Amino acid sequence: MKSRWFELKDNAVRLRKRGFSIGKIERRLGVSRSTLSGWFKDITLTERQKEKLLQGWRYGLVKARRKAVLWHNEQKEKRLKDARDQALQILSKIDAEDIHILELALSILYLGEGGKITEETTLGSTDPLILKFFISSLEKIYGFNVDRVHCELHIRADQNHQKVKNFWSKELSLPLKNFKSVIIDKRTVGSKTYKNYKGVCTLRCGNVAIKRRLINLSKLYCEEIVSKRG
């Protein structure tokens, strides 16, 4: 009994002998791969045809990888947008003008990133946004005079300290006179710094009372949350 695709066999064989891949023939003629494999079992391809098939396979692989990257990027963008939308929903339920919420947020930040050893309130970061939040919070909560902030820069050996000073001065809206200390990491001599790295900026506020208050607030809050677990 003849296969329902038998009348396509001659055409399929011609395409195969021209160096077409089984997959391409399958898509063109609509014949199942298993049937095509049976038809082609006695066909011997030339080296040129084999090379053509290999090139086609490589091209298909590259194309598939590009599609996979595009799909992955699209999915990542969607997840990032979803996360942002969820964050905006939460923020819409919080009173950003509530000074107590602001101080609690600052205390949690300080518990994680602030100085604990020195007898002063300090916080360092490579992220300008974190330091701007720190400064703004000190002003709003405690009426702290930012002119009293001493800025300390930790940079790599190949960085221009004046350019780094200018960057942080502009980002934090603090005068250059506040940037009095620059510490160079000698371990980085001979290695190249990547383009957007601006070092670590540490803000020293010289007020130990604020530090003690923030650490106590954050720890007591964490302990309260933990005590209610389960």
CYANA upper distance limits for C-alpha pairs under 8 A (distance plus 0.5 A):
  2 LYS  CA      6 PHE  CA      6.72
  5 TRP  CA      9 LYS  CA      7.40
  5 TRP  CA     31 VAL  CA      7.05
  8 LEU  CA     12 ALA  CA      6.64
  8 LEU  CA     29 LEU  CA      7.99
  9 LYS  CA     13 VAL  CA      6.60
  9 LYS  CA     39 TRP  CA      7.78
 10 ASP  CA     14 ARG  CA      6.73
 11 ASN  CA     15 LEU  CA      6.81
 12 ALA  CA     16 ARG  CA      6.70
 12 ALA  CA     25 ILE  CA      7.16
 12 ALA  CA     29 LEU  CA      8.11
 12 ALA  CA     36 LEU  CA      8.13
 13 VAL  CA     17 LYS  CA      6.65
 13 VAL  CA     39 TRP  CA      7.79
 13 VAL  CA     40 PHE  CA      7.36
 14 ARG  CA     18 ARG  CA      6.81
 15 LEU  CA     19 GLY  CA      7.17
 15 LEU  CA     20 PHE  CA      6.11
 15 LEU  CA     25 ILE  CA      7.60
 16 ARG  CA     20 PHE  CA      5.42
 16 ARG  CA     21 SER  CA      7.22
 16 ARG  CA     22 ILE  CA      7.80
 16 ARG  CA     25 ILE  CA      8.10
 16 ARG  CA     40 PHE  CA      8.02
 17 LYS  CA     43 ILE  CA      7.89
 17 LYS  CA     45 LEU  CA      7.20
 18 ARG  CA     49 GLN  CA      7.65
 19 GLY  CA     45 LEU  CA      7.77
 19 GLY  CA     49 GLN  CA      5.27
 19 GLY  CA     50 LYS  CA      7.62
 19 GLY  CA     52 LYS  CA      7.16
 19 GLY  CA     53 LEU  CA      6.96
 20 PHE  CA     24 LYS  CA      6.95
 20 PHE  CA     25 ILE  CA      7.11
 20 PHE  CA     53 LEU  CA      7.39
 21 SER  CA     25 ILE  CA      6.82
 21 SER  CA     53 LEU  CA      6.67
 22 ILE  CA     26 GLU  CA      6.48
 22 ILE  CA     33 ARG  CA      7.44
 22 ILE  CA     36 LEU  CA      7.50
 22 ILE  CA     37 SER  CA      8.17
 23 GLY  CA     27 ARG  CA      6.77
 23 GLY  CA     33 ARG  CA      7.80
 24 LYS  CA     28 ARG  CA      6.64
 25 ILE  CA     29 LEU  CA      6.44
 25 ILE  CA     30 GLY  CA      8.23
 25 ILE  CA     31 VAL  CA      8.24
 26 GLU  CA     30 GLY  CA      5.73
 26 GLU  CA     31 VAL  CA      5.71
 26 GLU  CA     32 SER  CA      6.69
 26 GLU  CA     33 ARG  CA      6.67
 26 GLU  CA     36 LEU  CA      8.07
 27 ARG  CA     31 VAL  CA      8.13
 31 VAL  CA     35 THR  CA      7.38
 31 VAL  CA     36 LEU  CA      7.36
 32 SER  CA     36 LEU  CA      6.90
 33 ARG  CA     37 SER  CA      6.62
 34 SER  CA     38 GLY  CA      7.00
 35 THR  CA     39 TRP  CA      6.94
 36 LEU  CA     40 PHE  CA      6.62
 37 SER  CA     41 LYS  CA      6.55
 45 LEU  CA     49 GLN  CA      6.33
 45 LEU  CA     50 LYS  CA      6.79
 46 THR  CA     50 LYS  CA      6.71
 47 GLU  CA     51 GLU  CA      6.60
 48 ARG  CA     52 LYS  CA      6.67
 49 GLN  CA     53 LEU  CA      6.70
 50 LYS  CA     54 LEU  CA      6.64
 51 GLU  CA     55 GLN  CA      6.61
 52 LYS  CA     56 GLY  CA      6.66
 53 LEU  CA     57 TRP  CA      6.61
 54 LEU  CA     58 ARG  CA      6.67
 55 GLN  CA     59 TYR  CA      6.58
 56 GLY  CA     60 GLY  CA      6.55
 57 TRP  CA     61 LEU  CA      6.58
 58 ARG  CA     62 VAL  CA      6.73
 59 TYR  CA     63 LYS  CA      6.62
 60 GLY  CA     64 ALA  CA      6.49
 61 LEU  CA     65 ARG  CA      6.63
 62 VAL  CA     66 ARG  CA      6.72
 63 LYS  CA     67 LYS  CA      6.78
 64 ALA  CA     68 ALA  CA      6.62
 65 ARG  CA     69 VAL  CA      6.64
 66 ARG  CA     70 LEU  CA      6.71
 67 LYS  CA     71 TRP  CA      6.57
 68 ALA  CA     72 HIS  CA      6.49
 69 VAL  CA     73 ASN  CA      6.56
 70 LEU  CA     74 GLU  CA      6.61
 71 TRP  CA     75 GLN  CA      6.65
 72 HIS  CA     76 LYS  CA      6.58
 73 ASN  CA     77 GLU  CA      6.60
 74 GLU  CA     78 LYS  CA      6.73
 75 GLN  CA     79 ARG  CA      6.70
 76 LYS  CA     80 LEU  CA      6.62
 77 GLU  CA     81 LYS  CA      6.62
 78 LYS  CA     82 ASP  CA      6.60
 79 ARG  CA     83 ALA  CA      6.62
 80 LEU  CA     84 ARG  CA      6.69
 81 LYS  CA     85 ASP  CA      6.58
 82 ASP  CA     86 GLN  CA      6.66
 83 ALA  CA     87 ALA  CA      6.69
 84 ARG  CA     88 LEU  CA      6.66
 85 ASP  CA     89 GLN  CA      6.75
 86 GLN  CA     90 ILE  CA      6.92
 87 ALA  CA     91 LEU  CA      6.69
 88 LEU  CA     92 SER  CA      6.61
 89 GLN  CA     93 LYS  CA      7.44
 90 ILE  CA     94 ILE  CA      7.36
 91 LEU  CA     95 ASP  CA      8.41
 95 ASP  CA    101 ILE  CA      8.44
 96 ALA  CA    101 ILE  CA      8.06
 96 ALA  CA    102 LEU  CA      7.78
 97 GLU  CA    102 LEU  CA      8.23
 98 ASP  CA    102 LEU  CA      6.92
 99 ILE  CA    103 GLU  CA      6.63
 99 ILE  CA    140 LYS  CA      8.30
 99 ILE  CA    141 ILE  CA      6.95
100 HIS  CA    104 LEU  CA      6.66
101 ILE  CA    105 ALA  CA      6.69
102 LEU  CA    106 LEU  CA      6.68
102 LEU  CA    137 SER  CA      7.54
102 LEU  CA    141 ILE  CA      8.31
103 GLU  CA    107 SER  CA      6.54
103 GLU  CA    137 SER  CA      7.83
103 GLU  CA    141 ILE  CA      7.33
103 GLU  CA    214 LEU  CA      8.29
104 LEU  CA    108 ILE  CA      6.83
104 LEU  CA    214 LEU  CA      8.44
104 LEU  CA    217 LEU  CA      7.56
104 LEU  CA    218 SER  CA      7.28
105 ALA  CA    109 LEU  CA      6.83
106 LEU  CA    110 TYR  CA      6.59
106 LEU  CA    134 PHE  CA      7.51
106 LEU  CA    137 SER  CA      7.49
106 LEU  CA    214 LEU  CA      7.87
107 SER  CA    111 LEU  CA      6.56
107 SER  CA    214 LEU  CA      5.03
107 SER  CA    215 ILE  CA      6.78
107 SER  CA    217 LEU  CA      6.88
107 SER  CA    218 SER  CA      5.58
108 ILE  CA    112 GLY  CA      6.95
108 ILE  CA    214 LEU  CA      8.36
108 ILE  CA    218 SER  CA      5.78
109 LEU  CA    113 GLU  CA      6.45
109 LEU  CA    114 GLY  CA      7.66
110 TYR  CA    114 GLY  CA      4.72
110 TYR  CA    115 GLY  CA      8.07
110 TYR  CA    123 LEU  CA      7.71
110 TYR  CA    214 LEU  CA      7.34
110 TYR  CA    215 ILE  CA      7.55
111 LEU  CA    214 LEU  CA      8.06
111 LEU  CA    215 ILE  CA      6.40
111 LEU  CA    218 SER  CA      6.93
111 LEU  CA    219 LYS  CA      8.20
113 GLU  CA    123 LEU  CA      6.81
113 GLU  CA    124 GLY  CA      7.61
113 GLU  CA    125 SER  CA      8.46
114 GLY  CA    121 THR  CA      7.97
114 GLY  CA    122 THR  CA      6.22
114 GLY  CA    123 LEU  CA      4.93
114 GLY  CA    124 GLY  CA      7.49
115 GLY  CA    120 GLU  CA      8.33
115 GLY  CA    121 THR  CA      7.11
115 GLY  CA    122 THR  CA      5.57
115 GLY  CA    123 LEU  CA      6.34
119 GLU  CA    206 GLY  CA      8.09
119 GLU  CA    207 ASN  CA      8.33
119 GLU  CA    208 VAL  CA      6.00
120 GLU  CA    204 ARG  CA      7.50
120 GLU  CA    205 CYS  CA      6.99
120 GLU  CA    206 GLY  CA      5.03
120 GLU  CA    207 ASN  CA      5.54
120 GLU  CA    208 VAL  CA      4.70
120 GLU  CA    209 ALA  CA      8.39
120 GLU  CA    211 LYS  CA      7.18
121 THR  CA    204 ARG  CA      6.57
121 THR  CA    205 CYS  CA      5.78
121 THR  CA    206 GLY  CA      6.27
121 THR  CA    207 ASN  CA      5.96
121 THR  CA    208 VAL  CA      5.95
121 THR  CA    209 ALA  CA      8.42
121 THR  CA    210 ILE  CA      6.93
121 THR  CA    211 LYS  CA      5.34
122 THR  CA    202 THR  CA      7.30
122 THR  CA    203 LEU  CA      5.91
122 THR  CA    204 ARG  CA      5.00
122 THR  CA    205 CYS  CA      6.58
122 THR  CA    206 GLY  CA      8.21
122 THR  CA    211 LYS  CA      8.37
123 LEU  CA    131 LEU  CA      8.08
123 LEU  CA    134 PHE  CA      8.47
123 LEU  CA    202 THR  CA      6.01
123 LEU  CA    203 LEU  CA      5.89
123 LEU  CA    204 ARG  CA      7.41
124 GLY  CA    131 LEU  CA      7.91
124 GLY  CA    200 VAL  CA      6.94
124 GLY  CA    201 CYS  CA      5.91
124 GLY  CA    202 THR  CA      4.28
124 GLY  CA    203 LEU  CA      6.57
125 SER  CA    130 ILE  CA      7.53
125 SER  CA    131 LEU  CA      7.34
125 SER  CA    200 VAL  CA      5.84
125 SER  CA    201 CYS  CA      6.19
125 SER  CA    202 THR  CA      7.01
126 THR  CA    197 TYR  CA      8.45
126 THR  CA    198 LYS  CA      7.47
126 THR  CA    199 GLY  CA      6.57
126 THR  CA    200 VAL  CA      5.17
126 THR  CA    201 CYS  CA      6.85
127 ASP  CA    131 LEU  CA      7.35
128 PRO  CA    132 LYS  CA      6.54
128 PRO  CA    168 TRP  CA      8.12
128 PRO  CA    171 GLU  CA      7.01
128 PRO  CA    172 LEU  CA      7.50
129 LEU  CA    133 PHE  CA      6.60
130 ILE  CA    134 PHE  CA      6.72
131 LEU  CA    135 ILE  CA      6.70
131 LEU  CA    172 LEU  CA      7.87
131 LEU  CA    203 LEU  CA      8.31
132 LYS  CA    136 SER  CA      6.52
132 LYS  CA    172 LEU  CA      6.39
133 PHE  CA    137 SER  CA      6.45
134 PHE  CA    138 LEU  CA      6.75
135 ILE  CA    139 GLU  CA      6.84
135 ILE  CA    146 VAL  CA      7.64
136 SER  CA    140 LYS  CA      6.66
137 SER  CA    141 ILE  CA      6.28
137 SER  CA    142 TYR  CA      8.42
138 LEU  CA    142 TYR  CA      6.02
138 LEU  CA    143 GLY  CA      7.03
138 LEU  CA    144 PHE  CA      5.98
139 GLU  CA    143 GLY  CA      4.93
139 GLU  CA    144 PHE  CA      5.15
139 GLU  CA    145 ASN  CA      7.28
139 GLU  CA    146 VAL  CA      7.85
140 LYS  CA    144 PHE  CA      8.22
145 ASN  CA    149 VAL  CA      8.32
146 VAL  CA    174 LEU  CA      8.33
147 ASP  CA    174 LEU  CA      8.14
147 ASP  CA    178 ASN  CA      7.90
148 ARG  CA    178 ASN  CA      8.45
148 ARG  CA    205 CYS  CA      6.96
149 VAL  CA    178 ASN  CA      7.13
149 VAL  CA    203 LEU  CA      6.76
149 VAL  CA    204 ARG  CA      6.16
149 VAL  CA    205 CYS  CA      5.36
149 VAL  CA    206 GLY  CA      8.21
150 HIS  CA    178 ASN  CA      5.83
150 HIS  CA    179 PHE  CA      6.96
150 HIS  CA    180 LYS  CA      7.67
150 HIS  CA    203 LEU  CA      6.36
150 HIS  CA    204 ARG  CA      5.49
150 HIS  CA    205 CYS  CA      6.89
151 CYS  CA    178 ASN  CA      6.21
151 CYS  CA    179 PHE  CA      5.20
151 CYS  CA    180 LYS  CA      7.07
151 CYS  CA    181 SER  CA      7.37
151 CYS  CA    201 CYS  CA      7.20
151 CYS  CA    202 THR  CA      6.25
151 CYS  CA    203 LEU  CA      5.33
151 CYS  CA    204 ARG  CA      6.75
152 GLU  CA    179 PHE  CA      6.70
152 GLU  CA    180 LYS  CA      7.19
152 GLU  CA    181 SER  CA      5.31
152 GLU  CA    182 VAL  CA      6.44
152 GLU  CA    183 ILE  CA      8.11
152 GLU  CA    201 CYS  CA      6.27
152 GLU  CA    202 THR  CA      5.51
152 GLU  CA    203 LEU  CA      6.94
152 GLU  CA    204 ARG  CA      8.09
153 LEU  CA    165 LYS  CA      8.27
153 LEU  CA    179 PHE  CA      8.07
153 LEU  CA    181 SER  CA      6.69
153 LEU  CA    182 VAL  CA      5.22
153 LEU  CA    183 ILE  CA      6.54
153 LEU  CA    199 GLY  CA      7.32
153 LEU  CA    200 VAL  CA      6.28
153 LEU  CA    201 CYS  CA      5.20
153 LEU  CA    202 THR  CA      6.79
154 HIS  CA    182 VAL  CA      6.50
154 HIS  CA    183 ILE  CA      5.29
154 HIS  CA    184 ILE  CA      6.43
154 HIS  CA    185 ASP  CA      7.57
154 HIS  CA    199 GLY  CA      6.11
154 HIS  CA    200 VAL  CA      5.54
154 HIS  CA    201 CYS  CA      6.94
154 HIS  CA    202 THR  CA      8.46
155 ILE  CA    159 GLN  CA      7.11
155 ILE  CA    161 HIS  CA      7.95
155 ILE  CA    182 VAL  CA      7.79
155 ILE  CA    183 ILE  CA      6.79
155 ILE  CA    184 ILE  CA      5.60
155 ILE  CA    185 ASP  CA      6.73
155 ILE  CA    198 LYS  CA      7.78
155 ILE  CA    199 GLY  CA      5.10
155 ILE  CA    200 VAL  CA      7.09
156 ARG  CA    184 ILE  CA      6.06
156 ARG  CA    185 ASP  CA      5.75
156 ARG  CA    186 LYS  CA      7.90
156 ARG  CA    188 THR  CA      6.32
156 ARG  CA    189 VAL  CA      8.13
156 ARG  CA    193 THR  CA      7.61
156 ARG  CA    199 GLY  CA      7.49
157 ALA  CA    184 ILE  CA      6.26
157 ALA  CA    185 ASP  CA      6.60
157 ALA  CA    186 LYS  CA      6.72
157 ALA  CA    188 THR  CA      6.15
157 ALA  CA    189 VAL  CA      5.77
157 ALA  CA    190 GLY  CA      8.33
158 ASP  CA    188 THR  CA      8.38
158 ASP  CA    189 VAL  CA      7.57
158 ASP  CA    190 GLY  CA      8.32
158 ASP  CA    191 SER  CA      8.22
158 ASP  CA    192 LYS  CA      7.33
158 ASP  CA    193 THR  CA      7.39
159 GLN  CA    164 VAL  CA      8.01
159 GLN  CA    193 THR  CA      7.98
160 ASN  CA    164 VAL  CA      6.84
161 HIS  CA    165 LYS  CA      6.56
161 HIS  CA    182 VAL  CA      7.69
162 GLN  CA    166 ASN  CA      6.67
163 LYS  CA    167 PHE  CA      6.69
164 VAL  CA    168 TRP  CA      6.88
164 VAL  CA    198 LYS  CA      6.56
164 VAL  CA    199 GLY  CA      8.06
165 LYS  CA    169 SER  CA      6.46
165 LYS  CA    176 LEU  CA      7.49
165 LYS  CA    179 PHE  CA      7.28
166 ASN  CA    170 LYS  CA      6.61
166 ASN  CA    176 LEU  CA      7.65
167 PHE  CA    171 GLU  CA      6.63
167 PHE  CA    198 LYS  CA      8.25
168 TRP  CA    172 LEU  CA      6.35
168 TRP  CA    173 SER  CA      8.48
168 TRP  CA    174 LEU  CA      8.42
168 TRP  CA    201 CYS  CA      8.05
169 SER  CA    173 SER  CA      6.13
169 SER  CA    174 LEU  CA      5.48
169 SER  CA    175 PRO  CA      6.43
169 SER  CA    176 LEU  CA      6.34
169 SER  CA    179 PHE  CA      8.38
170 LYS  CA    174 LEU  CA      7.36
174 LEU  CA    178 ASN  CA      7.40
175 PRO  CA    179 PHE  CA      8.20
185 ASP  CA    189 VAL  CA      8.30
188 THR  CA    192 LYS  CA      8.44
193 THR  CA    197 TYR  CA      7.46
207 ASN  CA    211 LYS  CA      7.54
208 VAL  CA    212 ARG  CA      6.75
209 ALA  CA    213 ARG  CA      6.70
210 ILE  CA    214 LEU  CA      6.62
211 LYS  CA    215 ILE  CA      6.64
212 ARG  CA    216 ASN  CA      6.60
213 ARG  CA    217 LEU  CA      6.57
214 LEU  CA    218 SER  CA      6.61
215 ILE  CA    219 LYS  CA      6.55
216 ASN  CA    220 LEU  CA      6.45
217 LEU  CA    221 TYR  CA      6.58
218 SER  CA    222 CYS  CA      6.64
219 LYS  CA    223 GLU  CA      6.57
220 LEU  CA    224 GLU  CA      6.61
221 TYR  CA    225 ILE  CA      6.82
222 CYS  CA    226 VAL  CA      6.65
223 GLU  CA    227 SER  CA      6.51
224 GLU  CA    228 LYS  CA      7.06
225 ILE  CA    229 ARG  CA      7.19
